[in-house]
């Protein structure tokens, strides 16, 4: 059966686009290097019709499919298991920007388009696509949509779901649903689009999307502020919202140890402020440079703000702004260099964050003395990356083996007890499938399983991801 399937696959895609031998780590190992799989093969279709034909072949031969974009995910959702039976369906060759509609403010883009390429295409028309991620040079739009990616501008523009108007999807039966609508109002039946966004390739395979574009701001300013505590950072957020309104496009927070780790691995990135318990990075968009400068400097000059931020600096130009953003974007890269760590991608009501941090910092260090907390994230929308690094002298692999289960349960108990979520923007994948099964309500799980069975009755689309295998 395997030989017949591979022969049919080669007839469909050509020998060069069916990879079986050689080094397949780029497709079989995740970005964090926590998951190492063994694919039956890697298929590289060039368009939607070829994706549909591959899916039909898989259905006929009962071959499970793992859709994959840029393979930059953090929860093991885009790599095969170790069984050697799953086909990796790489969408990287579906990379065209099919259309930019300037009057409708939309872009229709294929799933394998790298996020940075979509930014560039929008900018060429004087427009903005606001989904901004640290991995935007390698992640793809299909992956962004299948995980409902967030990023640094959710505060103003929303998640990937909020930016999507329509989809093109290949179903588990190999049929193509063309829902590439650019309409902002369409109530003609169930919203099928939202079934597939965030489903991580378990209900269908996104092959293209119509995304919202925005007029490009005339000016963008970035500032860095040092805060004595998380309460002060939230107070600064409250004032920034009140004074800057919709002009506030980003509000990030970085803990002291997170920036110390970044400085250790990227000493060339200079922090212009002295070390502080919390450092805030904020961004303002306005029509004109003078307007933005006056608004941001006016905010930071207020007496009430000076009580919340001991020191602050405003980028004088785009190059300086980029340097400030690099401090934030280098933290995950520094963690990767430091070694395996326990990642928690959590969401909380902003008002609940101080209590959570206060309780967790103390209780986790009581469980594991010397534990190092790498905390940073999107304070403006309540999404924190609450990551745990091994104590000095303890090998990272040993730290994970000994403590990951206990510490994760402790963190997630506290998050859910405060009305939060243990999966904010990275998805469920394989990493959190068991956690979802244990934490989600029976009613929610029953509805999710009913949707899965209705749309993928044979369970061939990304099995074991999101919903744990029976």
Backbone torsions as a table, in degrees:
resi	resn	phi	psi	omega
1	UNK	NA	-42.9	-179.7
2	UNK	-61.5	-43.4	-179.5
3	UNK	-65.5	-41.7	179.3
4	UNK	-64.8	-39.0	179.1
5	UNK	-65.0	-46.3	-178.7
6	UNK	-65.3	-36.3	177.2
7	UNK	-63.3	-42.7	178.7
8	UNK	-67.3	-35.9	179.7
9	UNK	-66.4	-41.9	178.3
10	UNK	-66.0	-35.9	177.6
11	UNK	-64.9	-30.5	-179.5
12	UNK	-78.6	-45.2	-170.2
13	UNK	-108.2	-15.3	-172.3
14	UNK	90.1	149.4	-175.4
15	UNK	-57.1	-38.3	-174.9
16	UNK	-66.1	-18.8	-176.2
17	UNK	-111.1	18.5	170.2
18	UNK	-126.3	104.7	-175.4
19	UNK	-98.6	126.1	-179.9
20	UNK	-125.3	-41.7	-175.6
21	UNK	-105.3	170.8	176.3
22	UNK	86.8	-168.3	-177.4
23	UNK	-80.7	110.3	-179.1
24	UNK	-109.0	18.3	-176.6
25	UNK	-58.8	-32.2	-179.9
26	UNK	-59.8	-24.1	-179.2
27	UNK	-106.3	-20.3	-169.8
28	UNK	-108.9	-6.4	-179.8
29	UNK	-122.6	131.9	-177.6
30	UNK	-77.9	168.4	-174.1
31	UNK	-61.2	-36.3	-179.7
32	UNK	-80.5	-9.2	-178.2
33	UNK	62.9	32.6	174.0
34	UNK	-92.2	-26.2	-176.8
35	UNK	-120.7	127.2	176.8
36	UNK	-126.7	113.0	-177.1
37	UNK	-107.0	-179.0	177.6
38	UNK	-136.7	100.4	-176.6
39	UNK	-76.2	150.9	168.9
40	UNK	-62.5	-41.1	176.3
41	UNK	-168.9	169.1	172.6
42	UNK	-116.4	121.8	178.2
43	UNK	-103.0	136.4	-176.6
44	UNK	-125.6	76.3	179.2
45	UNK	-67.9	158.1	-177.0
46	UNK	-105.0	-7.8	-177.6
47	UNK	-163.7	174.4	-176.9
48	UNK	-60.5	-41.0	-179.4
49	UNK	-61.3	-39.9	178.6
50	UNK	-69.9	-37.3	175.2
51	UNK	-58.7	-46.3	-179.4
52	UNK	-61.6	-40.5	-180.0
53	UNK	-66.7	-39.7	176.6
54	UNK	-62.2	-43.4	-179.7
55	UNK	-63.6	-39.2	177.3
56	UNK	-63.8	-39.3	176.2
57	UNK	-62.7	-43.6	179.6
58	UNK	-62.9	-40.0	178.2
59	UNK	-63.4	-40.9	-178.8
60	UNK	-67.8	-32.3	-177.2
61	UNK	-104.1	6.8	179.4
62	UNK	55.8	45.0	179.5
63	UNK	-100.6	122.4	177.5
64	UNK	-66.9	148.7	-175.6
65	UNK	-119.8	131.9	172.6
66	UNK	-114.1	100.2	177.6
67	UNK	-67.5	144.4	-177.2
68	UNK	-144.2	136.5	175.2
69	UNK	-103.0	-109.3	-179.6
70	UNK	-85.9	-1.0	-178.0
71	UNK	53.7	43.0	178.4
72	UNK	-111.3	13.2	-178.8
73	UNK	-70.8	163.7	-173.9
74	UNK	-116.4	5.4	-176.0
75	UNK	-126.1	17.0	176.3
76	UNK	69.9	27.9	-177.1
77	UNK	-88.4	-11.5	-173.6
78	UNK	-119.3	14.8	177.8
79	UNK	-122.1	151.4	-177.6
80	UNK	-73.8	166.1	173.2
81	UNK	-79.7	-173.8	-174.4
82	UNK	-90.3	6.3	-173.3
83	UNK	-79.2	-15.1	-179.7
84	UNK	73.9	17.9	-178.2
85	UNK	-113.5	-9.1	-173.2
86	UNK	-98.9	137.0	177.0
87	UNK	-89.6	126.4	170.4
88	UNK	-83.3	121.2	179.0
89	UNK	-102.8	95.0	-179.0
90	UNK	-80.9	128.6	-178.6
91	UNK	-101.3	14.5	-173.3
92	UNK	-64.8	-24.6	-179.4
93	UNK	-81.0	-11.3	174.7
94	UNK	-88.5	80.4	-167.2
95	UNK	-123.3	10.6	-175.6
96	UNK	-78.3	144.7	161.5
97	UNK	-89.2	103.7	-172.0
98	UNK	-71.1	-36.0	-177.0
99	UNK	-163.0	144.2	167.3
100	UNK	-117.4	120.5	178.2
101	UNK	-104.9	99.6	-174.0
102	UNK	-64.7	-41.6	-178.3
103	UNK	-70.6	-34.6	179.7
104	UNK	-88.0	-6.9	-178.0
105	UNK	54.5	55.0	177.9
106	UNK	-139.3	155.9	171.6
107	UNK	-129.3	131.1	174.6
108	UNK	-104.8	120.4	-164.5
109	UNK	-137.0	143.2	177.3
110	UNK	-79.1	158.8	-169.8
111	UNK	-65.6	-28.2	-178.1
112	UNK	-86.4	3.0	179.3
113	UNK	-66.4	125.9	177.3
114	UNK	-66.9	138.4	-174.7
115	UNK	-54.4	-41.1	179.8
116	UNK	-61.9	-34.2	178.4
117	UNK	-65.1	-36.0	176.1
118	UNK	-68.1	-40.2	174.6
119	UNK	-56.5	-47.2	-177.4
120	UNK	-63.6	-40.7	-179.8
121	UNK	-65.1	-40.6	178.1
122	UNK	-65.9	-43.8	-178.6
123	UNK	-63.8	-32.2	178.1
124	UNK	-62.0	-21.3	177.9
125	UNK	-104.9	13.5	-179.7
126	UNK	72.4	23.3	-175.9
127	UNK	-118.9	174.1	-177.2
128	UNK	-125.9	131.9	163.7
129	UNK	-108.9	114.6	-163.5
130	UNK	-87.5	-2.0	178.7
131	UNK	-70.3	114.3	-175.1
132	UNK	-126.5	122.1	-177.5
133	UNK	-130.6	155.3	176.3
134	UNK	-63.0	-26.6	-177.1
135	UNK	-97.1	19.0	-170.3
136	UNK	-66.3	-12.5	174.9
137	UNK	-80.7	-8.8	-178.2
138	UNK	-134.4	-28.0	-179.7
139	UNK	-72.0	157.2	-176.6
140	UNK	-115.8	158.5	-176.8
141	UNK	-61.9	-39.4	178.7
142	UNK	-60.1	-41.6	176.7
143	UNK	-66.7	-40.5	177.1
144	UNK	-57.2	-43.5	-178.9
145	UNK	-73.4	-39.5	-176.7
146	UNK	-69.6	-20.5	175.5
147	UNK	-107.4	2.2	-176.1
148	UNK	50.4	58.2	-174.7
149	UNK	-60.4	151.6	-178.5
150	UNK	-107.1	-82.7	178.8
151	UNK	91.8	-163.0	-166.6
152	UNK	-93.3	-2.2	-177.8
153	UNK	-122.3	21.2	177.1
154	UNK	-59.7	-35.6	-179.9
155	UNK	-50.7	-38.3	-177.3
156	UNK	-101.7	-39.8	-168.7
157	UNK	-113.2	-12.5	179.5
158	UNK	90.2	178.3	178.7
159	UNK	-76.5	179.5	177.2
160	UNK	-55.4	-37.7	179.1
161	UNK	-58.5	-41.8	-178.0
162	UNK	-69.5	-21.0	-177.3
163	UNK	-94.6	-4.4	-174.9
164	UNK	-103.1	131.5	177.1
165	UNK	-103.1	-30.8	-177.6
166	UNK	-157.3	159.9	-177.7
167	UNK	-133.8	155.1	163.1
168	UNK	-115.7	127.7	-171.9
169	UNK	-134.9	137.3	169.5
170	UNK	-94.7	124.8	-177.3
171	UNK	-81.1	172.7	179.7
172	UNK	-63.5	-21.6	178.2
173	UNK	-88.0	-2.1	-179.5
174	UNK	85.1	16.0	174.6
175	UNK	-90.6	156.1	-179.3
176	UNK	-109.0	121.6	172.6
177	UNK	-96.9	116.7	177.8
178	UNK	-96.1	96.7	176.8
179	UNK	-115.6	33.6	-176.0
180	UNK	-79.7	64.6	179.0
181	UNK	-89.1	140.9	173.1
182	UNK	-101.2	17.0	-176.8
183	UNK	-82.2	140.5	174.4
184	UNK	-91.8	-13.0	175.3
185	UNK	-131.4	114.9	177.5
186	UNK	-158.2	100.8	-179.0
187	UNK	-109.2	35.4	-177.3
188	UNK	-87.7	67.1	177.2
189	UNK	107.5	-172.6	-179.7
190	UNK	-60.1	148.0	177.9
191	UNK	-84.4	87.0	-177.9
192	UNK	-65.3	-31.2	-179.4
193	UNK	-51.7	-46.1	-174.2
194	UNK	-71.7	-14.4	173.3
195	UNK	-65.8	-37.9	-171.8
196	UNK	-89.8	-29.7	177.2
197	UNK	-69.4	126.7	-178.7
198	UNK	84.7	0.7	-177.4
199	UNK	-90.8	-0.9	172.3
200	UNK	56.7	37.4	175.8
201	UNK	73.3	15.0	-178.1
202	UNK	-92.5	-13.8	-178.9
203	UNK	-113.4	-23.0	-179.0
204	UNK	-178.8	169.7	-176.3
205	UNK	-112.1	112.8	178.7
206	UNK	-70.1	125.7	178.6
207	UNK	-112.6	-18.8	176.8
208	UNK	-162.0	163.3	-178.9
209	UNK	-151.5	151.4	170.3
210	UNK	-105.1	119.7	-172.2
211	UNK	-114.9	150.7	177.0
212	UNK	-73.4	140.4	169.1
213	UNK	-115.4	164.4	-178.3
214	UNK	-135.5	153.9	171.5
215	UNK	-58.6	139.6	-179.8
216	UNK	-72.9	130.5	178.4
217	UNK	-59.9	145.3	177.6
218	UNK	-69.0	-27.0	-178.6
219	UNK	-149.8	145.4	175.5
220	UNK	-133.9	129.6	179.2
221	UNK	-122.8	145.3	-179.0
222	UNK	-124.4	139.9	178.6
223	UNK	-134.7	152.4	176.4
224	UNK	-120.9	135.4	-178.6
225	UNK	-136.7	138.8	179.3
226	UNK	-98.7	124.5	-175.6
227	UNK	-117.1	141.8	-178.0
228	UNK	-76.2	-14.4	-179.5
229	UNK	-164.3	167.4	-178.6
230	UNK	-68.7	-29.6	175.8
231	UNK	-62.3	-39.1	178.5
232	UNK	-66.9	-39.7	178.2
233	UNK	-62.2	-40.2	178.7
234	UNK	-70.2	-35.9	174.1
235	UNK	-61.8	-39.5	176.7
236	UNK	-65.3	-39.4	176.3
237	UNK	-60.8	-43.2	-178.9
238	UNK	-61.0	-45.1	179.8
239	UNK	-69.0	-38.2	179.1
240	UNK	-63.2	-40.8	177.1
241	UNK	-62.4	-43.0	-176.9
242	UNK	-68.0	-40.3	-174.9
243	UNK	-85.4	-35.1	-172.1
244	UNK	-102.9	-17.8	176.6
245	UNK	53.4	-132.8	-176.2
246	UNK	-68.8	-12.7	177.3
247	UNK	-68.4	-19.2	178.6
248	UNK	-76.9	107.2	-175.3
249	UNK	-101.5	-18.6	179.9
250	UNK	-152.0	142.1	177.0
251	UNK	-148.1	96.5	-175.8
252	UNK	-105.1	154.3	177.4
253	UNK	-131.2	144.6	-179.0
254	UNK	-135.8	126.3	177.1
255	UNK	-74.0	161.1	-175.0
256	UNK	-60.9	-43.7	-178.3
257	UNK	-69.4	-32.8	177.2
258	UNK	-60.1	-42.9	179.2
259	UNK	-73.5	-30.5	176.5
260	UNK	-66.7	-39.1	177.2
261	UNK	-65.3	-41.9	177.3
262	UNK	-61.0	-42.5	-179.1
263	UNK	-66.7	-32.8	179.3
264	UNK	-64.4	-41.0	-175.3
265	UNK	-96.4	-20.1	178.8
266	UNK	-131.7	65.1	-175.8
267	UNK	-63.9	-17.5	179.1
268	UNK	-71.4	-15.4	178.3
269	UNK	-90.0	112.9	-172.5
270	UNK	-95.3	126.7	174.3
271	UNK	-88.6	117.1	-176.3
272	UNK	-74.5	-8.8	-178.9
273	UNK	-105.8	153.4	173.5
274	UNK	-68.0	159.7	179.7
275	UNK	-58.8	141.2	179.6
276	UNK	-144.8	156.7	178.4
277	UNK	-54.2	-38.4	178.4
278	UNK	-141.0	137.5	176.8
279	UNK	-120.0	129.9	-178.6
280	UNK	-103.6	137.3	173.2
281	UNK	-117.6	118.4	-178.8
282	UNK	-124.8	152.6	-179.2
283	UNK	-131.0	139.4	-179.7
284	UNK	-125.3	134.7	174.0
285	UNK	-114.0	139.1	-179.8
286	UNK	-149.5	176.4	-178.0
287	UNK	-75.3	-35.4	-176.0
288	UNK	-135.0	153.4	178.9
289	UNK	-56.9	-46.5	-176.2
290	UNK	-62.5	-39.6	178.9
291	UNK	-63.9	-46.7	-179.8
292	UNK	-63.0	-44.5	-179.6
293	UNK	-60.4	-45.4	-178.4
294	UNK	-64.6	-41.4	-179.1
295	UNK	-64.4	-48.1	-175.1
296	UNK	-71.3	-44.0	179.3
297	UNK	-68.1	-33.2	175.3
298	UNK	-63.1	-42.9	177.8
299	UNK	-61.2	-51.4	-175.0
300	UNK	-69.5	-18.9	179.9
301	UNK	-87.6	-8.9	-179.7
302	UNK	-64.3	142.9	179.8
303	UNK	-59.7	-38.9	-179.5
304	UNK	-65.4	-33.3	179.1
305	UNK	-73.5	-35.8	-179.7
306	UNK	-63.7	-22.8	174.6
307	UNK	-76.2	-23.3	-177.0
308	UNK	-94.8	-28.3	-178.2
309	UNK	-127.1	112.0	-176.4
310	UNK	-66.3	-29.1	-178.5
311	UNK	-152.5	151.1	-179.9
312	UNK	-154.2	155.8	177.3
313	UNK	-142.8	141.7	177.0
314	UNK	-110.7	129.8	178.9
315	UNK	-61.4	133.8	-177.1
316	UNK	-83.2	-18.9	-177.6
317	UNK	-158.3	178.8	-176.3
318	UNK	-64.0	-36.0	-179.5
319	UNK	-64.4	-43.7	178.2
320	UNK	-66.4	-37.4	177.2
321	UNK	-60.7	-43.2	179.2
322	UNK	-61.9	-38.7	179.4
323	UNK	-64.4	-37.9	177.8
324	UNK	-67.3	-41.4	178.1
325	UNK	-65.8	-30.8	179.8
326	UNK	-64.3	-31.0	175.9
327	UNK	-58.1	-44.7	-179.5
328	UNK	-70.3	-44.1	-174.0
329	UNK	-72.4	-20.7	-178.8
330	UNK	-81.3	-12.2	-176.6
331	UNK	-62.5	-49.9	177.6
332	UNK	-60.5	-35.0	178.5
333	UNK	-67.4	-38.4	177.6
334	UNK	-65.2	-39.6	177.1
335	UNK	-62.2	-41.0	179.3
336	UNK	-61.7	-39.3	178.3
337	UNK	-69.5	-32.0	-179.1
338	UNK	-70.1	-28.6	179.3
339	UNK	126.1	174.0	-178.6
340	UNK	-54.4	141.9	179.6
341	UNK	-144.6	168.6	179.6
342	UNK	-94.5	113.3	-176.8
343	UNK	-97.9	135.2	173.5
344	UNK	-126.9	115.4	178.7
345	UNK	-102.1	90.6	-168.1
346	UNK	-114.1	155.1	174.1
347	UNK	-126.3	137.4	179.1
348	UNK	-139.9	153.3	166.0
349	UNK	-56.4	136.0	-176.5
350	UNK	-54.3	-36.8	-179.4
351	UNK	-64.4	-21.9	-177.7
352	UNK	-90.6	-8.3	-173.6
353	UNK	-65.9	-45.4	179.8
354	UNK	-57.8	-44.4	179.3
355	UNK	-63.4	-41.3	178.3
356	UNK	-60.7	-50.8	-177.3
357	UNK	-62.9	-41.8	-179.8
358	UNK	-61.2	-44.5	-179.7
359	UNK	-70.3	-44.8	-174.0
360	UNK	-68.4	-44.2	-176.7
361	UNK	-55.5	-42.8	-178.7
362	UNK	-74.9	-45.8	-173.6
363	UNK	-70.7	-36.2	179.5
364	UNK	-68.6	-38.5	179.0
365	UNK	-70.6	-24.4	173.3
366	UNK	-70.6	-34.5	178.4
367	UNK	-73.4	-40.8	-179.3
368	UNK	-132.7	92.8	179.6
369	UNK	-57.6	137.6	179.9
370	UNK	86.0	-2.6	177.6
371	UNK	-54.2	140.1	-178.0
372	UNK	-112.4	126.9	-174.9
373	UNK	-99.3	118.7	177.9
374	UNK	-107.2	96.2	-172.5
375	UNK	-116.3	127.5	177.6
376	UNK	-161.1	172.4	175.3
377	UNK	148.0	-159.4	-167.8
378	UNK	-101.0	78.8	-174.8
379	UNK	-59.8	-33.1	-178.1
380	UNK	-58.5	-30.4	178.6
381	UNK	-114.9	10.1	173.6
382	UNK	81.6	13.5	-178.2
383	UNK	-101.2	113.1	178.4
384	UNK	-110.2	142.6	168.1
385	UNK	-98.0	99.4	-172.6
386	UNK	-102.3	87.5	-169.6
387	UNK	-105.8	146.1	-174.9
388	UNK	-116.8	123.3	-179.2
389	UNK	-106.1	148.6	-178.4
390	UNK	-61.7	149.3	171.9
391	UNK	-60.2	153.6	177.3
392	UNK	-54.4	132.2	177.7
393	UNK	93.3	-13.9	178.9
394	UNK	-96.5	123.4	178.1
395	UNK	-57.8	135.5	-177.3
396	UNK	-55.6	-40.2	-179.0
397	UNK	-63.8	-39.2	178.0
398	UNK	-66.4	-39.1	178.4
399	UNK	-59.2	-47.0	179.2
400	UNK	-62.8	-45.7	-176.1
401	UNK	-62.9	-40.3	-174.9
402	UNK	-81.5	-33.1	-165.6
403	UNK	-124.4	-11.7	-170.9
404	UNK	-60.1	-46.2	-176.4
405	UNK	-62.0	-47.8	-177.2
406	UNK	-66.6	-46.1	-176.5
407	UNK	-68.6	-39.0	178.8
408	UNK	-64.5	-42.2	177.4
409	UNK	-61.0	-41.6	-179.4
410	UNK	-62.4	-46.0	-179.7
411	UNK	-65.8	-47.0	-176.4
412	UNK	-67.5	-34.9	174.6
413	UNK	-57.9	-45.2	-177.8
414	UNK	-68.4	-38.5	179.7
415	UNK	-64.5	-51.1	-177.9
416	UNK	-67.2	-31.7	177.4
417	UNK	-66.0	-18.8	178.8
418	UNK	-106.6	18.1	176.6
419	UNK	77.8	25.1	-177.2
420	UNK	-103.2	-168.9	179.8
421	UNK	-131.7	143.6	177.7
422	UNK	-88.8	1.3	178.8
423	UNK	-139.0	96.5	-174.0
424	UNK	-91.0	-56.1	-174.7
425	UNK	-139.1	-4.8	-178.4
426	UNK	-93.2	-15.5	-178.6
427	UNK	94.8	-173.7	-178.1
428	UNK	-102.8	-50.7	179.4
429	UNK	56.1	-144.0	174.3
430	UNK	-88.8	-29.8	-173.4
431	UNK	-60.5	-40.4	-172.1
432	UNK	-114.3	13.4	-177.9
433	UNK	-63.0	-44.3	178.6
434	UNK	-66.0	-36.2	178.7
435	UNK	-64.9	-41.1	177.0
436	UNK	-61.0	-44.1	-179.4
437	UNK	-62.5	-32.6	-178.3
438	UNK	-85.3	-28.5	-170.5
439	UNK	-100.1	-29.7	-175.2
440	UNK	-75.0	150.9	-179.3
441	UNK	-67.4	150.3	178.2
442	UNK	-57.1	-34.8	179.4
443	UNK	-66.4	-45.4	179.2
444	UNK	-63.2	-44.2	-179.8
445	UNK	-63.1	-39.4	179.6
446	UNK	-63.2	-41.9	178.2
447	UNK	-66.2	-39.9	179.0
448	UNK	-64.0	-42.5	179.2
449	UNK	-67.2	-34.7	177.8
450	UNK	-65.3	-41.1	176.7
451	UNK	-63.6	-44.3	179.5
452	UNK	-59.9	-45.9	-178.4
453	UNK	-67.1	-36.7	-178.7
454	UNK	-68.2	-39.5	-174.4
455	UNK	-94.8	-22.2	-179.4
456	UNK	-140.4	68.5	-170.0
457	UNK	-61.7	-25.5	-179.1
458	UNK	-96.8	1.1	174.1
459	UNK	65.3	36.7	-176.3
460	UNK	-94.1	-13.4	-176.7
461	UNK	-91.9	110.6	176.8
462	UNK	46.2	56.3	-176.1
463	UNK	-63.0	143.1	178.0
464	UNK	83.0	-3.8	176.1
465	UNK	-101.8	144.9	-174.9
466	UNK	66.5	-74.1	175.8
467	UNK	-92.3	122.2	180.0
468	UNK	-60.8	144.7	178.4
469	UNK	-62.7	142.0	179.8
470	UNK	-59.2	NA	NA
